[in-house]
Amino acid sequence: MRLSEEVTINEVGLRDGLQLESTVLSASQKAVIYTHLKKANVQEIEFGSFVHPKLVPQMANTGEFFEKIKGDTDVILTALIPNLRGLERANEYGVNAANFVFSASNTHNLQNVRQTTEQSLESLKIIVQYASAHQIDLHISIATSFGCPFEGTVPQENIMKITEQLLNYNIKRITYADTTGMANPMQVNRLMKEIKQEWKNFEFGCHFHNTRGMGLVNILAAMEANIAIFDSSLGGIGGCPFAPGATGNVCSEDVVHMLEEMGVRTGVDLDELLQASLQLKEFLGHELPGQVMKAGKSTRRYPVPN
């Protein structure tokens, strides 16, 4: 198995993770979680989203939260934006990295942002111009890259065509998202190999859900295709509020534990990350899906029973 020696973890728990929770964390509570993530040496954090508060009330205090953490220059802080207005609001707060999300599936994109995929690509032109004019690094996430809960299979050639269109724009990264956990390892490996062969020098990442128990193995399949940037969510919480059955982001602690045990560097302190997850569990008031938090690290040893 040929894998990257080093992987970048982009922590999305404070955005993707919290957006399905019935408990809405305050900006101060989010700042506590953020402090734990900083102690764990997480270098990239998607901290929130500038969306309409009626649609995603868990993100209504994103601006207030950013005001508490914006002084940090050693962490890449990214905000999700659904449209130009979201980017304008992010810029008003001084955000310098934004993630624009749209779906490869027309049906899911209409459910999510009320536009077809082509309409989103058209609106992206203005978003790119605005981001460039205001020195904002723009990331793109393509939802339903590996399947749509409404349409089913999303042809690989569609993803390739969309990628080719996106690379005409001034963007920093493209992330392929398995929005409802439909991906399988062979599919992931095949698509990411073709993308990396076609565009060797661009920065690509993957975002997997563990909805059907394949999140970790899909990460390995992407790594075999030379992908080394992965989104993950603290505690394994989250999902898309506009797609049925989208629960279960791949868990940050489980990803870090797996990779470090395999000798792949993440730069993340697992013990501190577990503390962050325990704090999140306390704030939310329920068990989290992550496995390592429940079972402990594989290096844990137990006394022999009498």
Contacts in CASP RR format, 6 or more apart in sequence:
PFRMAT RR
TARGET T0000
AUTHOR 0000-0000-0000
METHOD contacts of the structure
MODEL  1
MRLSEEVTINEVGLRDGLQLESTVLSASQKAVIYTHLKKANVQEIEFGSF
VHPKLVPQMANTGEFFEKIKGDTDVILTALIPNLRGLERANEYGVNAANF
VFSASNTHNLQNVRQTTEQSLESLKIIVQYASAHQIDLHISIATSFGCPF
EGTVPQENIMKITEQLLNYNIKRITYADTTGMANPMQVNRLMKEIKQEWK
NFEFGCHFHNTRGMGLVNILAAMEANIAIFDSSLGGIGGCPFAPGATGNV
CSEDVVHMLEEMGVRTGVDLDELLQASLQLKEFLGHELPGQVMKAGKSTR
RYPVPN
1 220 0 8 1.000
1 224 0 8 1.000
2 224 0 8 1.000
3 220 0 8 1.000
3 223 0 8 1.000
3 224 0 8 1.000
3 262 0 8 1.000
3 264 0 8 1.000
4 223 0 8 1.000
4 226 0 8 1.000
4 227 0 8 1.000
4 228 0 8 1.000
4 264 0 8 1.000
5 263 0 8 1.000
5 264 0 8 1.000
5 265 0 8 1.000
6 228 0 8 1.000
6 264 0 8 1.000
6 265 0 8 1.000
6 266 0 8 1.000
7 223 0 8 1.000
7 228 0 8 1.000
7 229 0 8 1.000
7 230 0 8 1.000
7 259 0 8 1.000
7 264 0 8 1.000
7 265 0 8 1.000
7 266 0 8 1.000
8 43 0 8 1.000
8 44 0 8 1.000
8 228 0 8 1.000
8 229 0 8 1.000
8 230 0 8 1.000
8 266 0 8 1.000
9 42 0 8 1.000
9 43 0 8 1.000
9 44 0 8 1.000
9 230 0 8 1.000
9 232 0 8 1.000
9 252 0 8 1.000
9 255 0 8 1.000
9 256 0 8 1.000
9 266 0 8 1.000
9 268 0 8 1.000
10 44 0 8 1.000
10 45 0 8 1.000
10 46 0 8 1.000
10 78 0 8 1.000
10 229 0 8 1.000
10 230 0 8 1.000
10 231 0 8 1.000
10 232 0 8 1.000
11 37 0 8 1.000
11 42 0 8 1.000
11 44 0 8 1.000
11 45 0 8 1.000
11 46 0 8 1.000
11 231 0 8 1.000
11 232 0 8 1.000
11 233 0 8 1.000
11 234 0 8 1.000
11 252 0 8 1.000
12 45 0 8 1.000
12 46 0 8 1.000
12 207 0 8 1.000
12 231 0 8 1.000
12 232 0 8 1.000
12 233 0 8 1.000
12 249 0 8 1.000
13 46 0 8 1.000
13 233 0 8 1.000
13 234 0 8 1.000
13 235 0 8 1.000
13 236 0 8 1.000
13 237 0 8 1.000
13 238 0 8 1.000
13 249 0 8 1.000
13 252 0 8 1.000
14 30 0 8 1.000
14 33 0 8 1.000
14 34 0 8 1.000
14 45 0 8 1.000
14 46 0 8 1.000
14 47 0 8 1.000
14 48 0 8 1.000
14 65 0 8 1.000
14 234 0 8 1.000
15 46 0 8 1.000
15 47 0 8 1.000
15 48 0 8 1.000
15 49 0 8 1.000
15 59 0 8 1.000
15 79 0 8 1.000
15 80 0 8 1.000
16 46 0 8 1.000
16 80 0 8 1.000
16 231 0 8 1.000
16 233 0 8 1.000
16 238 0 8 1.000
16 239 0 8 1.000
16 240 0 8 1.000
16 249 0 8 1.000
17 233 0 8 1.000
17 234 0 8 1.000
17 236 0 8 1.000
17 237 0 8 1.000
17 238 0 8 1.000
17 239 0 8 1.000
17 249 0 8 1.000
18 25 0 8 1.000
18 30 0 8 1.000
18 58 0 8 1.000
18 59 0 8 1.000
18 237 0 8 1.000
18 238 0 8 1.000
19 49 0 8 1.000
19 56 0 8 1.000
19 58 0 8 1.000
19 59 0 8 1.000
19 238 0 8 1.000
19 239 0 8 1.000
19 241 0 8 1.000
20 58 0 8 1.000
20 237 0 8 1.000
20 238 0 8 1.000
20 239 0 8 1.000
20 241 0 8 1.000
20 247 0 8 1.000
21 58 0 8 1.000
21 237 0 8 1.000
21 238 0 8 1.000
21 284 0 8 1.000
23 283 0 8 1.000
23 284 0 8 1.000
23 285 0 8 1.000
24 57 0 8 1.000
24 58 0 8 1.000
24 60 0 8 1.000
25 33 0 8 1.000
25 58 0 8 1.000
25 283 0 8 1.000
25 284 0 8 1.000
26 61 0 8 1.000
27 61 0 8 1.000
27 63 0 8 1.000
27 64 0 8 1.000
27 65 0 8 1.000
27 67 0 8 1.000
27 68 0 8 1.000
28 68 0 8 1.000
29 283 0 8 1.000
30 47 0 8 1.000
30 61 0 8 1.000
30 65 0 8 1.000
30 68 0 8 1.000
31 65 0 8 1.000
31 68 0 8 1.000
31 69 0 8 1.000
32 279 0 8 1.000
32 283 0 8 1.000
33 234 0 8 1.000
33 276 0 8 1.000
33 279 0 8 1.000
33 280 0 8 1.000
33 283 0 8 1.000
34 45 0 8 1.000
34 47 0 8 1.000
34 65 0 8 1.000
34 68 0 8 1.000
34 69 0 8 1.000
36 272 0 8 1.000
36 273 0 8 1.000
36 275 0 8 1.000
36 276 0 8 1.000
36 279 0 8 1.000
37 45 0 8 1.000
37 234 0 8 1.000
37 273 0 8 1.000
37 276 0 8 1.000
38 72 0 8 1.000
38 75 0 8 1.000
39 269 0 8 1.000
39 272 0 8 1.000
39 275 0 8 1.000
39 276 0 8 1.000
40 268 0 8 1.000
40 269 0 8 1.000
40 270 0 8 1.000
40 272 0 8 1.000
40 273 0 8 1.000
40 275 0 8 1.000
40 276 0 8 1.000
41 267 0 8 1.000
41 268 0 8 1.000
41 269 0 8 1.000
41 272 0 8 1.000
42 75 0 8 1.000
42 252 0 8 1.000
42 268 0 8 1.000
42 273 0 8 1.000
43 74 0 8 1.000
43 75 0 8 1.000
43 76 0 8 1.000
43 267 0 8 1.000
44 75 0 8 1.000
44 76 0 8 1.000
44 78 0 8 1.000
45 75 0 8 1.000
45 76 0 8 1.000
45 77 0 8 1.000
45 78 0 8 1.000
46 78 0 8 1.000
46 79 0 8 1.000
46 80 0 8 1.000
46 99 0 8 1.000
46 231 0 8 1.000
47 62 0 8 1.000
47 65 0 8 1.000
47 66 0 8 1.000
47 69 0 8 1.000
47 77 0 8 1.000
47 78 0 8 1.000
47 79 0 8 1.000
48 59 0 8 1.000
48 62 0 8 1.000
48 65 0 8 1.000
48 66 0 8 1.000
48 79 0 8 1.000
48 80 0 8 1.000
49 56 0 8 1.000
49 59 0 8 1.000
49 62 0 8 1.000
49 79 0 8 1.000
49 80 0 8 1.000
49 81 0 8 1.000
49 82 0 8 1.000
50 59 0 8 1.000
50 62 0 8 1.000
50 63 0 8 1.000
50 79 0 8 1.000
50 80 0 8 1.000
50 81 0 8 1.000
50 82 0 8 1.000
50 85 0 8 1.000
50 86 0 8 1.000
50 87 0 8 1.000
50 89 0 8 1.000
50 90 0 8 1.000
51 59 0 8 1.000
51 80 0 8 1.000
51 81 0 8 1.000
51 82 0 8 1.000
51 86 0 8 1.000
53 59 0 8 1.000
53 60 0 8 1.000
55 241 0 8 1.000
56 241 0 8 1.000
62 79 0 8 1.000
63 89 0 8 1.000
63 93 0 8 1.000
66 77 0 8 1.000
66 79 0 8 1.000
66 93 0 8 1.000
66 94 0 8 1.000
66 95 0 8 1.000
67 93 0 8 1.000
69 77 0 8 1.000
70 77 0 8 1.000
70 93 0 8 1.000
70 94 0 8 1.000
70 95 0 8 1.000
76 97 0 8 1.000
77 95 0 8 1.000
77 96 0 8 1.000
77 97 0 8 1.000
78 95 0 8 1.000
78 97 0 8 1.000
78 98 0 8 1.000
78 99 0 8 1.000
78 139 0 8 1.000
79 90 0 8 1.000
79 95 0 8 1.000
79 97 0 8 1.000
79 98 0 8 1.000
79 99 0 8 1.000
80 98 0 8 1.000
80 99 0 8 1.000
80 100 0 8 1.000
80 101 0 8 1.000
80 141 0 8 1.000
81 87 0 8 1.000
81 90 0 8 1.000
81 98 0 8 1.000
81 99 0 8 1.000
81 100 0 8 1.000
81 101 0 8 1.000
81 127 0 8 1.000
82 100 0 8 1.000
82 101 0 8 1.000
82 112 0 8 1.000
82 113 0 8 1.000
83 113 0 8 1.000
83 123 0 8 1.000
83 127 0 8 1.000
84 123 0 8 1.000
84 126 0 8 1.000
84 127 0 8 1.000
84 130 0 8 1.000
87 98 0 8 1.000
87 100 0 8 1.000
87 127 0 8 1.000
87 130 0 8 1.000
87 131 0 8 1.000
87 136 0 8 1.000
88 130 0 8 1.000
90 98 0 8 1.000
90 136 0 8 1.000
91 130 0 8 1.000
91 134 0 8 1.000
91 136 0 8 1.000
95 136 0 8 1.000
96 135 0 8 1.000
96 136 0 8 1.000
96 137 0 8 1.000
97 136 0 8 1.000
97 137 0 8 1.000
97 138 0 8 1.000
97 139 0 8 1.000
97 172 0 8 1.000
98 131 0 8 1.000
98 136 0 8 1.000
98 137 0 8 1.000
98 138 0 8 1.000
98 139 0 8 1.000
99 138 0 8 1.000
99 139 0 8 1.000
99 140 0 8 1.000
99 141 0 8 1.000
99 175 0 8 1.000
100 124 0 8 1.000
100 127 0 8 1.000
100 138 0 8 1.000
100 139 0 8 1.000
100 140 0 8 1.000
100 141 0 8 1.000
101 112 0 8 1.000
101 113 0 8 1.000
101 140 0 8 1.000
101 141 0 8 1.000
101 142 0 8 1.000
101 143 0 8 1.000
101 177 0 8 1.000
102 109 0 8 1.000
102 112 0 8 1.000
102 113 0 8 1.000
102 115 0 8 1.000
102 117 0 8 1.000
102 120 0 8 1.000
102 121 0 8 1.000
102 124 0 8 1.000
102 140 0 8 1.000
102 142 0 8 1.000
102 143 0 8 1.000
103 109 0 8 1.000
103 112 0 8 1.000
103 113 0 8 1.000
103 117 0 8 1.000
103 120 0 8 1.000
103 142 0 8 1.000
103 143 0 8 1.000
103 144 0 8 1.000
103 148 0 8 1.000
103 179 0 8 1.000
104 117 0 8 1.000
104 142 0 8 1.000
104 143 0 8 1.000
104 144 0 8 1.000
104 145 0 8 1.000
104 147 0 8 1.000
104 148 0 8 1.000
104 154 0 8 1.000
104 158 0 8 1.000
104 159 0 8 1.000
104 162 0 8 1.000
105 117 0 8 1.000
105 143 0 8 1.000
105 144 0 8 1.000
105 147 0 8 1.000
105 148 0 8 1.000
105 150 0 8 1.000
105 151 0 8 1.000
105 152 0 8 1.000
105 154 0 8 1.000
106 116 0 8 1.000
106 117 0 8 1.000
106 151 0 8 1.000
107 148 0 8 1.000
107 150 0 8 1.000
107 151 0 8 1.000
108 143 0 8 1.000
108 144 0 8 1.000
108 148 0 8 1.000
108 149 0 8 1.000
108 150 0 8 1.000
108 151 0 8 1.000
108 179 0 8 1.000
108 242 0 8 1.000
108 243 0 8 1.000
109 115 0 8 1.000
109 116 0 8 1.000
109 117 0 8 1.000
109 120 0 8 1.000
109 143 0 8 1.000
110 116 0 8 1.000
111 150 0 8 1.000
111 242 0 8 1.000
111 243 0 8 1.000
112 143 0 8 1.000
112 240 0 8 1.000
112 242 0 8 1.000
112 243 0 8 1.000
113 120 0 8 1.000
115 123 0 8 1.000
117 162 0 8 1.000
121 162 0 8 1.000
121 165 0 8 1.000
121 166 0 8 1.000
124 140 0 8 1.000
124 166 0 8 1.000
124 169 0 8 1.000
125 169 0 8 1.000
127 138 0 8 1.000
128 138 0 8 1.000
128 169 0 8 1.000
128 170 0 8 1.000
128 171 0 8 1.000
130 136 0 8 1.000
131 137 0 8 1.000
131 138 0 8 1.000
131 170 0 8 1.000
132 138 0 8 1.000
132 170 0 8 1.000
137 172 0 8 1.000
138 169 0 8 1.000
138 170 0 8 1.000
138 171 0 8 1.000
138 172 0 8 1.000
139 171 0 8 1.000
139 172 0 8 1.000
139 173 0 8 1.000
139 174 0 8 1.000
139 175 0 8 1.000
140 166 0 8 1.000
140 171 0 8 1.000
140 173 0 8 1.000
140 174 0 8 1.000
140 175 0 8 1.000
141 174 0 8 1.000
141 175 0 8 1.000
141 176 0 8 1.000
141 177 0 8 1.000
141 207 0 8 1.000
142 159 0 8 1.000
142 162 0 8 1.000
142 163 0 8 1.000
142 174 0 8 1.000
142 175 0 8 1.000
142 176 0 8 1.000
142 177 0 8 1.000
143 177 0 8 1.000
143 179 0 8 1.000
143 240 0 8 1.000
144 154 0 8 1.000
144 177 0 8 1.000
144 179 0 8 1.000
144 180 0 8 1.000
144 243 0 8 1.000
145 154 0 8 1.000
145 159 0 8 1.000
145 176 0 8 1.000
145 177 0 8 1.000
145 178 0 8 1.000
145 179 0 8 1.000
145 191 0 8 1.000
146 154 0 8 1.000
146 176 0 8 1.000
146 178 0 8 1.000
146 181 0 8 1.000
146 182 0 8 1.000
146 183 0 8 1.000
146 187 0 8 1.000
146 188 0 8 1.000
146 191 0 8 1.000
147 153 0 8 1.000
147 154 0 8 1.000
147 178 0 8 1.000
147 179 0 8 1.000
147 180 0 8 1.000
147 182 0 8 1.000
147 183 0 8 1.000
148 154 0 8 1.000
148 179 0 8 1.000
148 180 0 8 1.000
148 182 0 8 1.000
149 179 0 8 1.000
149 180 0 8 1.000
149 182 0 8 1.000
149 243 0 8 1.000
149 244 0 8 1.000
149 245 0 8 1.000
149 246 0 8 1.000
152 182 0 8 1.000
156 190 0 8 1.000
156 191 0 8 1.000
156 194 0 8 1.000
159 176 0 8 1.000
159 191 0 8 1.000
159 195 0 8 1.000
160 194 0 8 1.000
160 195 0 8 1.000
160 198 0 8 1.000
163 174 0 8 1.000
163 195 0 8 1.000
163 198 0 8 1.000
163 199 0 8 1.000
166 174 0 8 1.000
167 174 0 8 1.000
167 199 0 8 1.000
167 202 0 8 1.000
172 203 0 8 1.000
173 203 0 8 1.000
173 204 0 8 1.000
173 205 0 8 1.000
173 229 0 8 1.000
174 202 0 8 1.000
174 203 0 8 1.000
174 204 0 8 1.000
174 205 0 8 1.000
175 204 0 8 1.000
175 205 0 8 1.000
175 206 0 8 1.000
175 207 0 8 1.000
175 229 0 8 1.000
175 231 0 8 1.000
176 191 0 8 1.000
176 192 0 8 1.000
176 195 0 8 1.000
176 204 0 8 1.000
176 205 0 8 1.000
176 206 0 8 1.000
176 207 0 8 1.000
177 206 0 8 1.000
177 207 0 8 1.000
177 231 0 8 1.000
178 188 0 8 1.000
178 206 0 8 1.000
178 207 0 8 1.000
178 208 0 8 1.000
178 209 0 8 1.000
178 215 0 8 1.000
178 218 0 8 1.000
179 209 0 8 1.000
179 239 0 8 1.000
179 240 0 8 1.000
179 243 0 8 1.000
179 246 0 8 1.000
180 209 0 8 1.000
180 211 0 8 1.000
180 240 0 8 1.000
180 243 0 8 1.000
180 244 0 8 1.000
180 245 0 8 1.000
180 246 0 8 1.000
181 208 0 8 1.000
181 209 0 8 1.000
181 210 0 8 1.000
181 211 0 8 1.000
181 212 0 8 1.000
181 214 0 8 1.000
181 215 0 8 1.000
181 246 0 8 1.000
181 248 0 8 1.000
182 212 0 8 1.000
183 208 0 8 1.000
183 214 0 8 1.000
183 215 0 8 1.000
183 218 0 8 1.000
184 214 0 8 1.000
184 218 0 8 1.000
185 214 0 8 1.000
185 217 0 8 1.000
185 218 0 8 1.000
185 220 0 8 1.000
185 221 0 8 1.000
186 221 0 8 1.000
188 206 0 8 1.000
188 218 0 8 1.000
188 221 0 8 1.000
188 222 0 8 1.000
188 225 0 8 1.000
189 221 0 8 1.000
189 222 0 8 1.000
189 224 0 8 1.000
189 225 0 8 1.000
192 204 0 8 1.000
192 206 0 8 1.000
192 221 0 8 1.000
192 222 0 8 1.000
192 225 0 8 1.000
192 226 0 8 1.000
192 227 0 8 1.000
193 225 0 8 1.000
193 226 0 8 1.000
195 204 0 8 1.000
195 225 0 8 1.000
196 204 0 8 1.000
196 225 0 8 1.000
196 226 0 8 1.000
196 227 0 8 1.000
203 229 0 8 1.000
204 227 0 8 1.000
204 229 0 8 1.000
205 222 0 8 1.000
205 227 0 8 1.000
205 228 0 8 1.000
205 229 0 8 1.000
205 230 0 8 1.000
205 231 0 8 1.000
206 218 0 8 1.000
206 219 0 8 1.000
206 222 0 8 1.000
206 227 0 8 1.000
206 229 0 8 1.000
206 230 0 8 1.000
206 231 0 8 1.000
207 230 0 8 1.000
207 231 0 8 1.000
208 214 0 8 1.000
208 215 0 8 1.000
208 218 0 8 1.000
208 219 0 8 1.000
208 222 0 8 1.000
208 230 0 8 1.000
208 231 0 8 1.000
208 249 0 8 1.000
208 250 0 8 1.000
209 215 0 8 1.000
209 239 0 8 1.000
209 246 0 8 1.000
209 247 0 8 1.000
209 248 0 8 1.000
209 249 0 8 1.000
209 250 0 8 1.000
210 216 0 8 1.000
210 236 0 8 1.000
210 248 0 8 1.000
210 249 0 8 1.000
210 250 0 8 1.000
210 251 0 8 1.000
210 289 0 8 1.000
211 245 0 8 1.000
211 246 0 8 1.000
211 247 0 8 1.000
211 248 0 8 1.000
215 250 0 8 1.000
216 250 0 8 1.000
216 254 0 8 1.000
216 255 0 8 1.000
216 258 0 8 1.000
218 250 0 8 1.000
219 230 0 8 1.000
219 250 0 8 1.000
219 255 0 8 1.000
219 258 0 8 1.000
222 230 0 8 1.000
223 264 0 8 1.000
230 250 0 8 1.000
230 255 0 8 1.000
231 249 0 8 1.000
231 250 0 8 1.000
232 249 0 8 1.000
232 250 0 8 1.000
232 251 0 8 1.000
232 252 0 8 1.000
232 255 0 8 1.000
232 256 0 8 1.000
233 248 0 8 1.000
233 249 0 8 1.000
233 250 0 8 1.000
233 251 0 8 1.000
233 252 0 8 1.000
234 251 0 8 1.000
234 252 0 8 1.000
234 253 0 8 1.000
234 273 0 8 1.000
234 276 0 8 1.000
234 277 0 8 1.000
234 280 0 8 1.000
235 251 0 8 1.000
235 252 0 8 1.000
235 253 0 8 1.000
235 277 0 8 1.000
235 280 0 8 1.000
235 281 0 8 1.000
235 288 0 8 1.000
235 289 0 8 1.000
235 290 0 8 1.000
235 293 0 8 1.000
236 248 0 8 1.000
236 249 0 8 1.000
236 250 0 8 1.000
236 251 0 8 1.000
236 252 0 8 1.000
236 254 0 8 1.000
236 288 0 8 1.000
236 289 0 8 1.000
236 290 0 8 1.000
237 248 0 8 1.000
237 249 0 8 1.000
237 280 0 8 1.000
237 284 0 8 1.000
237 288 0 8 1.000
237 289 0 8 1.000
238 247 0 8 1.000
238 248 0 8 1.000
238 249 0 8 1.000
239 246 0 8 1.000
239 247 0 8 1.000
239 248 0 8 1.000
239 249 0 8 1.000
240 246 0 8 1.000
248 289 0 8 1.000
251 288 0 8 1.000
251 289 0 8 1.000
251 290 0 8 1.000
251 291 0 8 1.000
251 292 0 8 1.000
252 268 0 8 1.000
252 273 0 8 1.000
252 277 0 8 1.000
253 270 0 8 1.000
253 273 0 8 1.000
253 274 0 8 1.000
253 277 0 8 1.000
253 290 0 8 1.000
253 292 0 8 1.000
253 293 0 8 1.000
254 290 0 8 1.000
254 291 0 8 1.000
254 292 0 8 1.000
255 266 0 8 1.000
256 266 0 8 1.000
256 268 0 8 1.000
256 270 0 8 1.000
256 273 0 8 1.000
257 270 0 8 1.000
257 292 0 8 1.000
257 297 0 8 1.000
257 298 0 8 1.000
259 265 0 8 1.000
259 266 0 8 1.000
260 266 0 8 1.000
260 270 0 8 1.000
261 298 0 8 1.000
270 292 0 8 1.000
270 297 0 8 1.000
274 292 0 8 1.000
274 293 0 8 1.000
274 296 0 8 1.000
277 288 0 8 1.000
277 290 0 8 1.000
277 293 0 8 1.000
278 293 0 8 1.000
280 288 0 8 1.000
281 287 0 8 1.000
281 288 0 8 1.000
281 293 0 8 1.000
END
